[in-house]
């Protein structure tokens, strides 16, 4: 999730008028009728007006994927979520909606009225903001109602996530496979991932990695070096500890991909495993996804930057949304980003991830890790993080199924 700050809003408000003009002049003539449908999702439509409004809203929030295609894709997904929420009979109260709007605006240290005024000065209607928040809250309620009973977090899992078991530090030797899973190919990828999860030998898993993985490790058959268990995402740690050498995790849905890990070896170390209270990273977004041109640009950039601060010079003069610099608790970091960061030391880079349905390449750099003692980590927070990660996985799977079952026509 992007960071919503008053600085972002103030900076982008000054330029959003020009962005809006550019959007209008670059929109195809056939789409100049603002209320013409640009997509049909089952029995509902998405209009040109909604696409322009959503794109401006995402730009104002400095959100990744704030392109016309990204806005259209998010609205199509929103229609699918709304249908599922309505079919489940979930309805939000007026009080609940107001509370959610207030909470969202507070992230920018603004009241709801102040936030709406800022949006309206930039040409974004209050209804656009309201629809965005209501859809997010309704979907969250649906996922909780549908899957919460399936997610049972045990004390043993919390202990493992905290690194409190095994009497000391633990390091693991893993192999990885991350398979891109665009929506139109999700069924095939999920079937392939299920097949790979049955692997029991390092050689077999390595062969699959060389053929299907999208990470830099594919050239090594997916093999990673030794790494501290604590560097892995909190939700992944208990899954790894539950494996015997040679075993593979169940497929893990992450944005635009499916991940699998094989445990090759595990060791206890004499040192205490470090626990991190915060991780700082930067993401620079390159148009073109995993095209040769985009990957070549990323490779050139890799040779030019040594620290996260260097990326400010690279992004100078470009739209603010091309660069994010984020500091978050480990459990708050999106799982696909957390997996990549677990392999990196400060100053190192990953180009394994994409955004905007694969159209934008993420140049991900580790900035720093902030250590904390185990006593500073709340068991409740860890349990909540584990629960949210699993619910997020269920949400991704449900949305993929809704896409597969839907009739979606783009004009």
Secondary structure, 3 states (H helix, E strand, C coil): CCCCCHHHHHHHHHHHHHHHHHHHHHCCHHHCCCCCEEEEECCEEEEHHHHHHHHHHHHHCCCCCCCHHHHHHHHHHHHHHHHHHHHCCCCCCHHHHHHHHHHHHHCCCCCHHHHHHHHHHCCCCHHHHHHHHHHHHHHHHHHHHHHHHHCCCCHHHHHHHCCCCCCCEEEEEEEEEEEECCHHHHHHHHHHHHHHCCCCCHHHHHHHHHHHCCCHHHHHCCECCCEEHHHCCHHHHHHHHCCCCCCECCCEEECCEEEEEEEEEEEEECCCCCEEEEEEEEEEEEECCCCHHHHHHHHHHHHHCCCCCHHHHHHCCCCHHHEEEEEECHHHCCHHHHHHHCCCCCCCEEEEEEECCCCEEEEEEEEEEEEECHHHCCHHHHHHHHHHHHHHHHHHHHHHHHHHHCCEEEC
